[in-house]
Amino acid sequence: MQSRFAGALVDMDGTLYRGDTPIEGAAAAIETLRDAGVAVQFLTNNPTKSPENYVRKLAGMDIDAEPTDVVTAGVVTADYLHREHDGETLFVVGEPDLKEVLSASGLALTDDPAATDVVVLSLDTGLDYDLFTRVLRAVDADTPIVATNPDRTKPGTDGILPSAGLVVGAVEGMTGRGPDVVAGKPSEVAARFALDRLGVASDECLLVGDRLDTDIEMGERVGTTTVLVRTGVTDDETLADSAIEPDYVVDSIADIARVVEAEDEEKPAD
């Protein structure tokens, strides 16, 4: 049976896996969507891996994907920088995979504060005093600051881990300036990029994720049907206190068939 949904944007960290541990039933859930005619695109705010590396990670969890099926905050950031800062030189705080994504797209990177046109902030697990010193010297009153994503934390195999918010907060504390643009979820920059690549209208799209302030908020902004899973960072207390209200709350993505069936039962007859 064909679903009323033409596509689904599916978060990864906390939705399909925690760290290196797959969520039980995740692979079957993706097959359920595809069998119902729903095109699946994987959308993550974690830019520390390239799409190719995410494809390998998913394959190890029995989920088939192509690099074009994976949209990371790094991919969205590269697209934004090409549109808004083409030809400018970037000072990037981030993991090697992010730098590779940006440079492979044709953007110019530098480690020299004096040669910097734009500062890009993301999670960097190799932070040290020298790096922060160079960032401080790269940022003046007119230097654009672009963050890949706003997440303070991310789910790990053994618990919650720091994310890009660690770097963004530290730089704001040094310079008194936050990012001028955040490219990843929940921005419309990320939503429109992902929907355009998926090729579906927002009202025909399902968005599945574990975070209220990124996944579900983005879905609300652009009009997708939103599904919050309980396998990531959002607990019942956070959900109860939030002004952001998902359309559905499920224990895990393994329950996605129930959501699709409920929506299809409400579909008007032709």
C-alpha positions as CSV (number, residue, x, y, z in Angstrom):
1,M,0.0,0.0,0.0
2,Q,1.3,3.4,-1.0
3,S,1.5,5.9,1.8
4,R,0.2,9.5,1.6
5,F,3.8,10.6,2.4
6,A,6.2,11.0,-0.5
7,G,9.3,11.4,1.6
8,A,10.7,11.2,5.1
9,L,13.6,13.1,6.7
10,V,15.1,10.8,9.3
11,D,17.5,12.0,12.0
12,M,20.3,9.6,12.8
13,D,22.0,10.2,16.2
14,G,19.5,9.2,18.8
15,T,17.0,8.0,16.2
16,L,18.7,5.2,14.3
17,Y,21.5,4.6,16.8
18,R,23.2,5.8,19.9
19,G,26.9,6.2,19.3
20,D,27.8,2.9,17.6
21,T,24.8,1.0,18.9
22,P,21.8,0.6,16.6
23,I,18.3,1.2,17.9
24,E,16.4,-2.1,17.8
25,G,14.1,-2.2,14.8
26,A,15.7,0.8,13.0
27,A,16.7,-1.1,9.9
28,A,13.2,-2.7,9.6
29,A,11.6,0.8,10.1
30,I,13.5,2.2,7.1
31,E,12.4,-0.7,5.0
32,T,8.8,-0.2,6.1
33,L,9.0,3.4,4.9
34,R,10.5,2.4,1.5
35,D,8.1,-0.4,1.0
36,A,5.3,2.1,1.4
37,G,6.8,4.3,-1.4
38,V,8.3,6.8,1.0
39,A,11.7,8.2,-0.2
40,V,14.0,8.3,2.8
41,Q,16.7,10.9,3.4
42,F,18.9,10.8,6.4
43,L,19.4,14.3,8.0
44,T,21.9,14.8,10.8
45,N,23.2,17.9,12.6
46,N,26.4,16.0,13.3
47,P,29.0,17.2,10.7
48,T,31.9,15.2,12.1
49,K,31.5,12.5,9.4
50,S,31.3,12.8,5.7
51,P,28.2,11.4,3.9
52,E,30.4,8.5,2.6
53,N,31.4,7.6,6.2
54,Y,27.8,7.8,7.3
55,V,26.9,5.4,4.5
56,R,29.4,2.9,5.8
57,K,28.1,3.3,9.3
58,L,24.6,2.7,8.2
59,A,25.6,-0.3,6.1
60,G,27.1,-1.8,9.3
61,M,23.6,-1.6,10.8
62,D,21.9,-3.2,7.7
63,I,20.6,0.2,6.4
64,D,21.3,0.8,2.7
65,A,22.0,4.3,1.6
66,E,23.9,6.3,-1.0
67,P,25.9,9.4,-0.2
68,T,23.3,11.6,-1.8
69,D,20.8,10.1,0.7
70,V,22.7,11.7,3.6
71,V,22.5,15.4,4.4
72,T,24.8,16.5,7.2
73,A,25.1,20.0,8.8
74,G,28.4,20.1,7.0
75,V,26.8,19.5,3.6
76,V,24.2,22.2,4.3
77,T,27.0,24.6,5.5
78,A,29.0,24.1,2.3
79,D,25.9,24.9,0.2
80,Y,25.2,28.0,2.2
81,L,28.8,29.2,2.0
82,H,28.9,28.8,-1.8
83,R,25.7,30.8,-2.1
84,E,26.6,33.6,0.3
85,H,30.4,33.7,0.6
86,D,31.6,32.2,-2.7
87,G,35.3,32.9,-3.2
88,E,36.0,33.8,0.4
89,T,38.5,32.0,2.7
90,L,37.3,30.0,5.7
91,F,38.9,29.5,9.1
92,V,37.2,26.3,10.2
93,V,37.0,24.9,13.8
94,G,35.8,21.3,13.2
95,E,36.7,17.7,12.6
96,P,38.7,16.5,9.6
97,D,35.6,15.1,7.8
98,L,33.9,18.5,7.9
99,K,37.0,20.2,6.5
100,E,37.1,17.6,3.7
101,V,33.4,18.2,2.9
102,L,34.0,21.9,2.6
103,S,37.3,21.7,0.7
104,A,35.9,19.0,-1.7
105,S,33.1,21.3,-2.6
106,G,35.6,23.9,-3.8
107,L,35.8,26.2,-0.8
108,A,39.1,27.6,0.4
109,L,40.3,26.9,3.9
110,T,43.1,28.5,6.0
111,D,44.7,28.3,9.4
112,D,45.9,31.9,9.2
113,P,43.8,34.4,11.1
114,A,45.0,37.2,8.9
115,A,43.8,35.4,5.7
116,T,40.4,34.7,7.1
117,D,37.2,36.0,5.5
118,V,34.6,33.8,7.3
119,V,34.9,31.8,10.5
120,V,33.1,28.4,10.6
121,L,32.3,26.8,14.0
122,S,31.6,23.2,14.7
123,L,32.5,20.4,17.1
124,D,36.2,19.9,17.3
125,T,37.5,17.2,19.6
126,G,41.1,18.5,19.3
127,L,40.4,21.8,20.9
128,D,43.4,23.5,22.5
129,Y,44.5,27.0,23.7
130,D,46.4,27.7,20.5
131,L,43.3,27.0,18.3
132,F,41.2,29.4,20.4
133,T,43.9,32.0,20.2
134,R,43.8,31.9,16.4
135,V,40.0,32.0,16.4
136,L,40.1,35.1,18.6
137,R,42.5,36.8,16.2
138,A,40.4,35.7,13.1
139,V,37.2,37.3,14.4
140,D,36.8,41.1,14.2
141,A,33.6,43.1,14.2
142,D,33.0,42.5,10.5
143,T,33.9,38.8,10.2
144,P,30.9,36.6,9.4
145,I,30.6,33.7,11.8
146,V,28.7,30.6,10.6
147,A,27.9,27.6,12.9
148,T,27.2,24.2,11.4
149,N,24.7,23.4,14.1
150,P,23.5,24.6,17.5
151,D,23.4,21.3,19.5
152,R,24.9,21.6,22.9
153,T,25.0,17.8,23.3
154,K,24.6,14.6,21.3
155,P,23.8,11.0,22.3
156,G,26.7,8.7,22.7
157,T,27.0,4.9,23.2
158,D,27.6,5.3,27.0
159,G,25.7,8.6,27.6
160,I,25.4,12.2,26.5
161,L,28.4,13.9,24.8
162,P,29.3,17.6,24.1
163,S,28.5,18.8,20.6
164,A,29.0,22.0,18.6
165,G,27.5,24.2,21.3
166,L,30.7,23.7,23.2
167,V,32.7,25.6,20.6
168,V,30.0,28.2,19.8
169,G,29.6,29.1,23.5
170,A,33.4,29.3,24.0
171,V,33.9,31.6,21.0
172,E,30.9,33.8,22.1
173,G,32.4,34.0,25.5
174,M,35.8,35.2,24.1
175,T,34.5,37.5,21.4
176,G,31.1,38.6,22.6
177,R,29.7,37.5,19.3
178,G,27.5,34.5,18.5
179,P,27.0,33.0,15.0
180,D,25.5,35.2,12.4
181,V,24.0,32.1,10.8
182,V,23.4,28.5,12.0
183,A,23.2,26.3,8.9
184,G,21.9,23.1,10.5
185,K,18.6,22.1,12.1
186,P,16.3,23.8,13.0
187,S,17.1,26.5,10.4
188,E,15.0,26.9,7.3
189,V,18.4,26.8,5.5
190,A,18.6,23.1,6.4
191,A,15.0,22.4,5.9
192,R,14.8,23.8,2.4
193,F,18.0,22.2,1.3
194,A,16.8,18.8,2.5
195,L,13.3,19.1,1.0
196,D,14.7,20.3,-2.3
197,R,17.1,17.4,-2.5
198,L,14.4,14.9,-1.5
199,G,12.1,16.5,-4.1
200,V,8.9,16.5,-2.0
201,A,6.6,19.2,-0.6
202,S,6.7,19.7,3.1
203,D,3.1,18.6,3.6
204,E,3.9,15.3,2.0
205,C,7.0,14.8,4.2
206,L,7.5,13.0,7.5
207,L,10.2,14.2,9.9
208,V,11.5,11.7,12.5
209,G,13.9,12.8,15.2
210,D,14.8,12.7,18.9
211,R,15.3,16.5,19.6
212,L,12.5,19.0,20.2
213,D,14.7,22.0,19.7
214,T,16.2,20.9,16.3
215,D,14.3,18.1,14.6
216,I,10.7,18.9,15.7
217,E,11.1,22.6,15.7
218,M,12.4,22.5,12.1
219,G,9.5,20.3,11.1
220,E,7.0,22.7,12.7
221,R,8.6,25.7,10.9
222,V,8.2,24.2,7.4
223,G,5.0,22.2,7.9
224,T,6.1,18.5,7.9
225,T,4.4,15.9,10.0
226,T,6.7,15.5,13.0
227,V,7.5,12.3,15.0
228,L,9.5,12.4,18.2
229,V,11.3,9.2,19.3
230,R,12.1,8.6,22.9
231,T,15.5,6.9,22.2
232,G,17.6,10.1,22.2
233,V,17.9,13.2,24.4
234,T,14.3,14.1,25.1
235,D,12.8,12.9,28.3
236,D,9.2,13.1,29.5
237,E,9.8,16.2,31.7
238,T,11.4,18.1,28.8
239,L,8.5,17.1,26.5
240,A,5.9,18.2,29.1
241,D,7.6,21.6,29.6
242,S,8.2,22.4,25.9
243,A,6.1,24.7,23.8
244,I,7.2,22.6,20.8
245,E,4.6,19.9,20.2
246,P,5.3,16.9,17.9
247,D,2.4,15.4,16.0
248,Y,3.4,12.0,17.2
249,V,5.5,10.7,20.1
250,V,6.7,7.0,19.9
251,D,9.0,4.9,21.9
252,S,11.3,4.4,18.9
253,I,11.5,4.5,15.2
254,A,10.5,0.8,15.3
255,D,7.0,2.2,15.8
256,I,6.9,4.2,12.5
257,A,4.5,1.8,10.8
258,R,1.8,2.9,13.3
259,V,2.3,6.5,12.4
260,V,2.1,5.9,8.7
261,E,-1.0,3.7,9.1
262,A,-2.7,6.3,11.2
263,E,-2.0,9.1,8.7
264,D,-3.1,7.0,5.8
265,E,-6.4,6.1,7.5
266,E,-7.1,9.9,7.6
267,K,-6.3,10.4,3.9
268,P,-9.3,11.6,2.0
269,A,-10.7,9.2,-0.6
270,D,-10.0,10.0,-4.2
